[in-house]
Amino acid sequence: MLTDKAVRAATAKNKAYKLTDSRGLHLHISASGHKSWRFKYRFEKKERLLTLGTYPEVSLADAREKRDEAKRILRKGCDPRHATKRARLVGGSDSPKSFEDMAREWHALQIERWKPVHVKDVITSLERDIFPHLGSMPMAEIDKPLLLAVLRKIEGRGAIETARRIKQRVAAIYRYANAQGAQVENPAVDINEALKPLPPAKRYPALTDVETIRTMMGDIDRAGASPVNRLAARVLALTAQRPGMIRYMEWNDITGVDWAYANADSGSALWKVPAEKIKQELHLRSDEAFEHLVPLSAQSVETLRAVQWLTGRSPFVFPGARSGLKPISENAIGYLYNREGYKGRHVPHGWRSSFSTIMNEAAERELGNDVRLLADRMIIDLMLAHTPKGMSASELRYNRAAYMPRRRELAQRWADMIMEGSIPPAEIVDSPRR
């Protein structure tokens, strides 16, 4: 057997040679004097040679440990060369990563497909609520009772929705780890029943009486505010879409309107909200975004024709006052409502409730128990970019453009209802501020 002294003393000769240790291990010395440890073994009835490292980086004791590990692999019926190749590709460390290490790896992988604000929100929530308690622990040591204890701390400060979002993020981190071969139990699976129930969905203040809505429309039309903001408020009411979608509406999103001729037929006017804008507005993190089609009533087209005279050179239909390259402020329409005395009575998002309540009640009065009532309810949901009850996400993907003739009828009927007695949009453009 070799000794450390013999290994150190070995020098180059005219040609390569080897010094044998034991159990297949030997030191190879090249003609240039380079020393490397090699292990000779038989696998599948063939002689193989595995290089274990160079001397002095790998000592005699280290080489013997590597040889013994190779023999253990052989006893399992595997070729040690494959294990060595795997270590080079995957990494040679078998020590388990901490939860924080794996979480940061997972988070870094999502950055390209998430919006910056969501990227920051996710890592901030983990740094604030999870890493201080679980970050340094190996993933295999985190079980359901431990995770629940941490989530209940979050619930304890009243952040019920936050606790559930963080639970979902922990679940995703474990799925990521297991996809890489960690083989650890996911403690975030099947624990919803142990968490506090979500509070009722937030209800936005909304007017649901047509006469009151007409009064409000008149108040906003004559308000002392920018014509762009007042016309944006009108289009928001007419389409009953989310306020953010109105803010980011672009002229290129509108089809079926001949802007050069005011009297041209606009019966096919359509606002196509691109999938990416829907994804942004609904805070979708997956690829399940969809193009949303909004049929435009005659009053909507008339309003857009009026505002085009003011903003037609901007990409946005309703740009901000300071820059035509940015949309109106997020709070512009809400402040307008508040100034006109509608604070606590109606908010920009409330038009969705107004439209849904009034149109569903009208359908119920007219159709009673007729099967067409179910169709109208589904169509109203589609118009609001909701997933109708009983319709899967995949069905929505294929049916989002369906029932367009009826959607146009309902859009026009809604516009006729709420715009009765309103002033022409051209007067809003021409009117000075009070």
TORBA-793119 format. One record per residue (C-alpha): x, z, y. Coordinates in pm, whole numbers. Layout:
@x->X | z->Z | y->Y $
...
end
This chain:
@x->0 | z->0 | y->0 $
@x->107 | z->-70 | y->354 $
@x->212 | z->192 | y->607 $
@x->191 | z->180 | y->987 $
@x->572 | z->169 | y->999 $
@x->586 | z->-137 | y->770 $
@x->320 | z->-316 | y->974 $
@x->507 | z->-253 | y->1301 $
@x->838 | z->-361 | y->1149 $
@x->711 | z->-694 | y->1014 $
@x->879 | z->-983 | y->1201 $
@x->854 | z->-1363 | y->1201 $
@x->1030 | z->-1571 | y->937 $
@x->1088 | z->-1941 | y->890 $
@x->738 | z->-1976 | y->749 $
@x->422 | z->-1771 | y->733 $
@x->399 | z->-1488 | y->480 $
@x->179 | z->-1189 | y->402 $
@x->213 | z->-817 | y->332 $
@x->-40 | z->-693 | y->78 $
@x->-225 | z->-363 | y->127 $
@x->-497 | z->-299 | y->-134 $
@x->-840 | z->-417 | y->-252 $
@x->-799 | z->-767 | y->-112 $
@x->-663 | z->-668 | y->231 $
@x->-335 | z->-812 | y->358 $
@x->-149 | z->-869 | y->685 $
@x->-73 | z->-1234 | y->762 $
@x->239 | z->-1299 | y->974 $
@x->271 | z->-1653 | y->1113 $
@x->600 | z->-1832 | y->1178 $
@x->555 | z->-1745 | y->1549 $
@x->514 | z->-1375 | y->1470 $
@x->136 | z->-1350 | y->1520 $
@x->-12 | z->-1080 | y->1294 $
@x->-371 | z->-1087 | y->1166 $
@x->-565 | z->-890 | y->908 $
@x->-730 | z->-1087 | y->630 $
@x->-957 | z->-994 | y->344 $
@x->-967 | z->-1207 | y->27 $
@x->-1277 | z->-1183 | y->-190 $
@x->-1495 | z->-1384 | y->-426 $
@x->-1852 | z->-1484 | y->-347 $
@x->-2070 | z->-1709 | y->-564 $
@x->-1769 | z->-1758 | y->-796 $
@x->-1553 | z->-1897 | y->-514 $
@x->-1255 | z->-1741 | y->-342 $
@x->-1317 | z->-1670 | y->30 $
@x->-1102 | z->-1545 | y->315 $
@x->-1232 | z->-1336 | y->606 $
@x->-1022 | z->-1266 | y->916 $
@x->-1076 | z->-909 | y->1035 $
@x->-882 | z->-915 | y->1363 $
@x->-532 | z->-923 | y->1505 $
@x->-266 | z->-653 | y->1507 $
@x->-212 | z->-431 | y->1708 $
@x->-568 | z->-461 | y->1853 $
@x->-694 | z->-376 | y->1503 $
@x->-490 | z->-99 | y->1345 $
@x->-423 | z->-56 | y->973 $
@x->-694 | z->214 | y->955 $
@x->-942 | z->-10 | y->1139 $
@x->-864 | z->-301 | y->908 $
@x->-933 | z->-87 | y->603 $
@x->-1269 | z->20 | y->751 $
@x->-1361 | z->-344 | y->813 $
@x->-1260 | z->-433 | y->457 $
@x->-1476 | z->-151 | y->319 $
@x->-1772 | z->-265 | y->531 $
@x->-1724 | z->-619 | y->398 $
@x->-1729 | z->-483 | y->43 $
@x->-2055 | z->-298 | y->114 $
@x->-2205 | z->-627 | y->233 $
@x->-2083 | z->-796 | y->-85 $
@x->-2251 | z->-531 | y->-299 $
@x->-2580 | z->-623 | y->-132 $
@x->-2533 | z->-981 | y->-250 $
@x->-2445 | z->-1118 | y->96 $
@x->-2143 | z->-1306 | y->229 $
@x->-1946 | z->-1094 | y->482 $
@x->-1857 | z->-1409 | y->677 $
@x->-2223 | z->-1452 | y->770 $
@x->-2242 | z->-1096 | y->901 $
@x->-1933 | z->-1161 | y->1112 $
@x->-2081 | z->-1482 | y->1252 $
@x->-2406 | z->-1299 | y->1332 $
@x->-2216 | z->-1027 | y->1517 $
@x->-2044 | z->-1291 | y->1731 $
@x->-2376 | z->-1459 | y->1818 $
@x->-2608 | z->-1160 | y->1852 $
@x->-2364 | z->-885 | y->1939 $
@x->-2175 | z->-653 | y->1717 $
@x->-2323 | z->-325 | y->1841 $
@x->-2584 | z->-173 | y->1614 $
@x->-2652 | z->121 | y->1848 $
@x->-3018 | z->120 | y->1959 $
@x->-3088 | z->31 | y->2321 $
@x->-3268 | z->276 | y->2543 $
@x->-3622 | z->205 | y->2657 $
@x->-3499 | z->143 | y->3012 $
@x->-3235 | z->-107 | y->2897 $
@x->-3494 | z->-304 | y->2700 $
@x->-3752 | z->-278 | y->2980 $
@x->-3510 | z->-424 | y->3234 $
@x->-3422 | z->-708 | y->2996 $
@x->-3794 | z->-786 | y->2955 $
@x->-3856 | z->-765 | y->3328 $
@x->-3566 | z->-1000 | y->3409 $
@x->-3711 | z->-1257 | y->3170 $
@x->-4043 | z->-1263 | y->3360 $
@x->-3907 | z->-1312 | y->3713 $
@x->-3925 | z->-1692 | y->3713 $
@x->-4294 | z->-1706 | y->3620 $
@x->-4424 | z->-1414 | y->3828 $
@x->-4492 | z->-1395 | y->4199 $
@x->-4229 | z->-1187 | y->4386 $
@x->-4485 | z->-923 | y->4482 $
@x->-4577 | z->-872 | y->4115 $
@x->-4212 | z->-866 | y->4008 $
@x->-4152 | z->-580 | y->4252 $
@x->-4473 | z->-398 | y->4160 $
@x->-4392 | z->-395 | y->3787 $
@x->-4036 | z->-262 | y->3813 $
@x->-4135 | z->-11 | y->4082 $
@x->-4410 | z->131 | y->3860 $
@x->-4170 | z->167 | y->3567 $
@x->-3899 | z->326 | y->3782 $
@x->-4148 | z->569 | y->3933 $
@x->-4360 | z->669 | y->3633 $
@x->-4182 | z->582 | y->3306 $
@x->-3802 | z->574 | y->3336 $
@x->-3766 | z->936 | y->3458 $
@x->-3939 | z->1059 | y->3140 $
@x->-3869 | z->796 | y->2873 $
@x->-3600 | z->567 | y->3014 $
@x->-3298 | z->719 | y->2836 $
@x->-3472 | z->754 | y->2499 $
@x->-3427 | z->511 | y->2207 $
@x->-3743 | z->308 | y->2162 $
@x->-3796 | z->431 | y->1806 $
@x->-3827 | z->791 | y->1933 $
@x->-4117 | z->720 | y->2167 $
@x->-4444 | z->775 | y->1982 $
@x->-4810 | z->778 | y->2084 $
@x->-4833 | z->1151 | y->2177 $
@x->-4524 | z->1119 | y->2397 $
@x->-4644 | z->806 | y->2575 $
@x->-4991 | z->957 | y->2621 $
@x->-4838 | z->1267 | y->2779 $
@x->-4665 | z->1049 | y->3038 $
@x->-4975 | z->837 | y->3103 $
@x->-5183 | z->1150 | y->3152 $
@x->-4944 | z->1262 | y->3425 $
@x->-5030 | z->937 | y->3604 $
@x->-5403 | z->992 | y->3545 $
@x->-5360 | z->1344 | y->3679 $
@x->-5292 | z->1214 | y->4028 $
@x->-5608 | z->1001 | y->4013 $
@x->-5434 | z->670 | y->3935 $
@x->-5655 | z->572 | y->3640 $
@x->-5607 | z->196 | y->3674 $
@x->-5231 | z->240 | y->3724 $
@x->-5204 | z->433 | y->3397 $
@x->-5373 | z->150 | y->3209 $
@x->-5157 | z->-118 | y->3375 $
@x->-4841 | z->74 | y->3284 $
@x->-4968 | z->112 | y->2927 $
@x->-5001 | z->-266 | y->2911 $
@x->-4646 | z->-308 | y->3043 $
@x->-4506 | z->-66 | y->2786 $
@x->-4689 | z->-259 | y->2513 $
@x->-4533 | z->-586 | y->2635 $
@x->-4184 | z->-431 | y->2637 $
@x->-4225 | z->-323 | y->2274 $
@x->-4350 | z->-669 | y->2175 $
@x->-4042 | z->-815 | y->2342 $
@x->-3813 | z->-573 | y->2156 $
@x->-3977 | z->-644 | y->1820 $
@x->-3953 | z->-1018 | y->1880 $
@x->-3578 | z->-963 | y->1888 $
@x->-3585 | z->-777 | y->1559 $
@x->-3606 | z->-414 | y->1674 $
@x->-3873 | z->-329 | y->1413 $
@x->-4008 | z->-29 | y->1605 $
@x->-4368 | z->89 | y->1619 $
@x->-4547 | z->1 | y->1942 $
@x->-4684 | z->332 | y->2076 $
@x->-4906 | z->158 | y->2332 $
@x->-5127 | z->0 | y->2065 $
@x->-5473 | z->147 | y->2003 $
@x->-5455 | z->429 | y->2258 $
@x->-5720 | z->312 | y->2505 $
@x->-5973 | z->555 | y->2362 $
@x->-5742 | z->845 | y->2451 $
@x->-5718 | z->737 | y->2816 $
@x->-5967 | z->814 | y->3091 $
@x->-6230 | z->542 | y->3135 $
@x->-6187 | z->305 | y->3426 $
@x->-6393 | z->390 | y->3735 $
@x->-6687 | z->161 | y->3816 $
@x->-6584 | z->-168 | y->3972 $
@x->-6560 | z->-158 | y->4349 $
@x->-6875 | z->-283 | y->4518 $
@x->-6824 | z->-463 | y->4845 $
@x->-7076 | z->-406 | y->5127 $
@x->-7297 | z->-716 | y->5136 $
@x->-7617 | z->-829 | y->5300 $
@x->-7876 | z->-945 | y->5049 $
@x->-8168 | z->-1027 | y->5281 $
@x->-8186 | z->-1387 | y->5401 $
@x->-8329 | z->-1302 | y->5745 $
@x->-8054 | z->-1046 | y->5810 $
@x->-7793 | z->-1299 | y->5698 $
@x->-7929 | z->-1557 | y->5943 $
@x->-7905 | z->-1301 | y->6222 $
@x->-7548 | z->-1225 | y->6127 $
@x->-7458 | z->-1595 | y->6116 $
@x->-7588 | z->-1629 | y->6472 $
@x->-7390 | z->-1324 | y->6587 $
@x->-7067 | z->-1463 | y->6441 $
@x->-7130 | z->-1815 | y->6575 $
@x->-7159 | z->-1677 | y->6929 $
@x->-6885 | z->-1414 | y->6901 $
@x->-6599 | z->-1400 | y->7147 $
@x->-6338 | z->-1510 | y->6897 $
@x->-6127 | z->-1812 | y->6813 $
@x->-6340 | z->-2114 | y->6709 $
@x->-6112 | z->-2153 | y->6405 $
@x->-6189 | z->-1799 | y->6290 $
@x->-6563 | z->-1843 | y->6348 $
@x->-6571 | z->-2172 | y->6159 $
@x->-6368 | z->-2016 | y->5877 $
@x->-6629 | z->-1741 | y->5858 $
@x->-6901 | z->-2007 | y->5837 $
@x->-6731 | z->-2198 | y->5552 $
@x->-6671 | z->-1867 | y->5372 $
@x->-7043 | z->-1789 | y->5389 $
@x->-7146 | z->-2141 | y->5285 $
@x->-6916 | z->-2161 | y->4980 $
@x->-6922 | z->-1789 | y->4878 $
@x->-6565 | z->-1817 | y->4754 $
@x->-6294 | z->-1553 | y->4775 $
@x->-6158 | z->-1500 | y->5128 $
@x->-5803 | z->-1577 | y->5018 $
@x->-5913 | z->-1919 | y->4893 $
@x->-6063 | z->-1997 | y->5234 $
@x->-5743 | z->-1887 | y->5407 $
@x->-5529 | z->-2118 | y->5194 $
@x->-5769 | z->-2413 | y->5191 $
@x->-5577 | z->-2733 | y->5269 $
@x->-5706 | z->-3069 | y->5389 $
@x->-5556 | z->-3230 | y->5079 $
@x->-5782 | z->-3012 | y->4861 $
@x->-6098 | z->-3181 | y->4995 $
@x->-6223 | z->-3507 | y->4844 $
@x->-6528 | z->-3726 | y->4893 $
@x->-6530 | z->-3708 | y->5275 $
@x->-6459 | z->-4005 | y->5502 $
@x->-6317 | z->-3827 | y->5805 $
@x->-6309 | z->-4142 | y->6017 $
@x->-6689 | z->-4187 | y->6017 $
@x->-6908 | z->-3891 | y->6102 $
@x->-7218 | z->-4055 | y->5952 $
@x->-7053 | z->-4159 | y->5624 $
@x->-7219 | z->-4036 | y->5306 $
@x->-7062 | z->-3710 | y->5182 $
@x->-7289 | z->-3648 | y->4884 $
@x->-6986 | z->-3625 | y->4654 $
@x->-6783 | z->-3396 | y->4882 $
@x->-6577 | z->-3158 | y->4672 $
@x->-6325 | z->-2883 | y->4737 $
@x->-6075 | z->-2882 | y->4454 $
@x->-5897 | z->-2549 | y->4445 $
@x->-5569 | z->-2615 | y->4257 $
@x->-5491 | z->-2412 | y->3947 $
@x->-5190 | z->-2249 | y->4113 $
@x->-5403 | z->-2121 | y->4401 $
@x->-5659 | z->-1982 | y->4157 $
@x->-5374 | z->-1815 | y->3969 $
@x->-5248 | z->-1661 | y->4290 $
@x->-5589 | z->-1551 | y->4415 $
@x->-5697 | z->-1395 | y->4084 $
@x->-5350 | z->-1247 | y->4022 $
@x->-5326 | z->-1422 | y->3686 $
@x->-4991 | z->-1362 | y->3515 $
@x->-5037 | z->-1606 | y->3228 $
@x->-5081 | z->-1980 | y->3222 $
@x->-5460 | z->-1944 | y->3185 $
@x->-5517 | z->-2075 | y->3538 $
@x->-5769 | z->-2351 | y->3603 $
@x->-5869 | z->-2592 | y->3878 $
@x->-6186 | z->-2465 | y->4046 $
@x->-6433 | z->-2722 | y->4179 $
@x->-6656 | z->-2628 | y->4471 $
@x->-6933 | z->-2875 | y->4565 $
@x->-6969 | z->-2888 | y->4944 $
@x->-7309 | z->-2881 | y->5111 $
@x->-7393 | z->-3103 | y->5408 $
@x->-7348 | z->-2801 | y->5638 $
@x->-7003 | z->-2733 | y->5490 $
@x->-6893 | z->-3091 | y->5553 $
@x->-7033 | z->-3078 | y->5908 $
@x->-6835 | z->-2759 | y->5973 $
@x->-6516 | z->-2907 | y->5830 $
@x->-6557 | z->-3218 | y->6045 $
@x->-6578 | z->-2993 | y->6352 $
@x->-6274 | z->-2786 | y->6264 $
@x->-6070 | z->-3094 | y->6178 $
@x->-6077 | z->-3187 | y->6545 $
@x->-5889 | z->-2860 | y->6609 $
@x->-5660 | z->-2830 | y->6307 $
@x->-5635 | z->-3175 | y->6149 $
@x->-5259 | z->-3193 | y->6205 $
@x->-5196 | z->-2872 | y->6010 $
@x->-5181 | z->-2871 | y->5630 $
@x->-5420 | z->-2574 | y->5642 $
@x->-5784 | z->-2616 | y->5735 $
@x->-5778 | z->-2276 | y->5907 $
@x->-5424 | z->-2216 | y->6039 $
@x->-5316 | z->-1914 | y->6239 $
@x->-5302 | z->-1920 | y->6616 $
@x->-4923 | z->-1883 | y->6630 $
@x->-4823 | z->-2144 | y->6374 $
@x->-5001 | z->-2439 | y->6221 $
@x->-4783 | z->-2393 | y->5914 $
@x->-4937 | z->-2057 | y->5822 $
@x->-5300 | z->-1969 | y->5743 $
@x->-5516 | z->-1738 | y->5951 $
@x->-5451 | z->-1367 | y->5913 $
@x->-5577 | z->-1195 | y->5601 $
@x->-5791 | z->-969 | y->5820 $
@x->-5907 | z->-1224 | y->6079 $
@x->-6261 | z->-1267 | y->5942 $
@x->-6301 | z->-899 | y->5856 $
@x->-6206 | z->-793 | y->6209 $
@x->-6453 | z->-1046 | y->6345 $
@x->-6734 | z->-892 | y->6138 $
@x->-6639 | z->-540 | y->6248 $
@x->-6634 | z->-633 | y->6616 $
@x->-6983 | z->-776 | y->6587 $
@x->-7121 | z->-454 | y->6440 $
@x->-7114 | z->-529 | y->6067 $
@x->-6854 | z->-272 | y->5964 $
@x->-6973 | z->-100 | y->5646 $
@x->-7261 | z->-347 | y->5616 $
@x->-7090 | z->-671 | y->5516 $
@x->-6731 | z->-771 | y->5441 $
@x->-6577 | z->-1116 | y->5380 $
@x->-6577 | z->-1062 | y->5004 $
@x->-6945 | z->-962 | y->5023 $
@x->-7065 | z->-1324 | y->5038 $
@x->-7011 | z->-1347 | y->4665 $
@x->-7257 | z->-1063 | y->4605 $
@x->-7496 | z->-1209 | y->4863 $
@x->-7494 | z->-1549 | y->4694 $
@x->-7521 | z->-1411 | y->4340 $
@x->-7803 | z->-1167 | y->4422 $
@x->-8015 | z->-1402 | y->4631 $
@x->-7972 | z->-1710 | y->4410 $
@x->-8032 | z->-1522 | y->4085 $
@x->-8345 | z->-1358 | y->4227 $
@x->-8471 | z->-1696 | y->4346 $
@x->-8412 | z->-1847 | y->4001 $
@x->-8595 | z->-1558 | y->3834 $
@x->-8895 | z->-1595 | y->4067 $
@x->-8921 | z->-1968 | y->4006 $
@x->-8832 | z->-1995 | y->3638 $
@x->-8959 | z->-1667 | y->3496 $
@x->-8886 | z->-1668 | y->3122 $
@x->-8800 | z->-2038 | y->3116 $
@x->-8480 | z->-2113 | y->2924 $
@x->-8353 | z->-2286 | y->3238 $
@x->-8309 | z->-1939 | y->3394 $
@x->-8020 | z->-1871 | y->3157 $
@x->-7860 | z->-2201 | y->3254 $
@x->-7891 | z->-2127 | y->3626 $
@x->-7737 | z->-1783 | y->3583 $
@x->-7443 | z->-1936 | y->3401 $
@x->-7408 | z->-2205 | y->3669 $
@x->-7409 | z->-1944 | y->3947 $
@x->-7125 | z->-1764 | y->3769 $
@x->-6934 | z->-2091 | y->3735 $
@x->-6977 | z->-2155 | y->4108 $
@x->-6812 | z->-1818 | y->4179 $
@x->-6521 | z->-1892 | y->3941 $
@x->-6647 | z->-1618 | y->3707 $
@x->-6648 | z->-1648 | y->3330 $
@x->-7019 | z->-1646 | y->3239 $
@x->-7130 | z->-1387 | y->2984 $
@x->-7100 | z->-1522 | y->2633 $
@x->-6854 | z->-1795 | y->2734 $
@x->-6496 | z->-1767 | y->2614 $
@x->-6195 | z->-1848 | y->2831 $
@x->-6138 | z->-2167 | y->2632 $
@x->-6499 | z->-2276 | y->2686 $
@x->-6461 | z->-2209 | y->3058 $
@x->-6153 | z->-2429 | y->3060 $
@x->-6358 | z->-2722 | y->2930 $
@x->-6684 | z->-2648 | y->3114 $
@x->-6559 | z->-2557 | y->3464 $
@x->-6657 | z->-2904 | y->3591 $
@x->-6985 | z->-2912 | y->3400 $
@x->-7334 | z->-2904 | y->3549 $
@x->-7210 | z->-3052 | y->3877 $
@x->-7547 | z->-3204 | y->3981 $
@x->-7718 | z->-2864 | y->3950 $
@x->-7426 | z->-2691 | y->4121 $
@x->-7465 | z->-2928 | y->4415 $
@x->-7838 | z->-2855 | y->4432 $
@x->-7778 | z->-2480 | y->4437 $
@x->-7498 | z->-2510 | y->4695 $
@x->-7724 | z->-2713 | y->4924 $
@x->-8015 | z->-2478 | y->4874 $
@x->-7800 | z->-2178 | y->4966 $
@x->-7674 | z->-2355 | y->5278 $
@x->-8027 | z->-2449 | y->5385 $
@x->-8137 | z->-2087 | y->5343 $
@x->-7868 | z->-1911 | y->5542 $
@x->-7810 | z->-2178 | y->5809 $
@x->-8170 | z->-2210 | y->5926 $
@x->-8169 | z->-2184 | y->6305 $
@x->-7790 | z->-2190 | y->6332 $
@x->-7611 | z->-2368 | y->6614 $
@x->-7421 | z->-2693 | y->6543 $
@x->-7051 | z->-2636 | y->6465 $
@x->-6958 | z->-2871 | y->6751 $
@x->-7095 | z->-2609 | y->6991 $
@x->-6863 | z->-2350 | y->6841 $
@x->-6567 | z->-2580 | y->6898 $
@x->-6670 | z->-2644 | y->7259 $
@x->-6778 | z->-2288 | y->7343 $
@x->-6539 | z->-2073 | y->7553 $
@x->-6460 | z->-1718 | y->7443 $
@x->-6663 | z->-1447 | y->7605 $
end
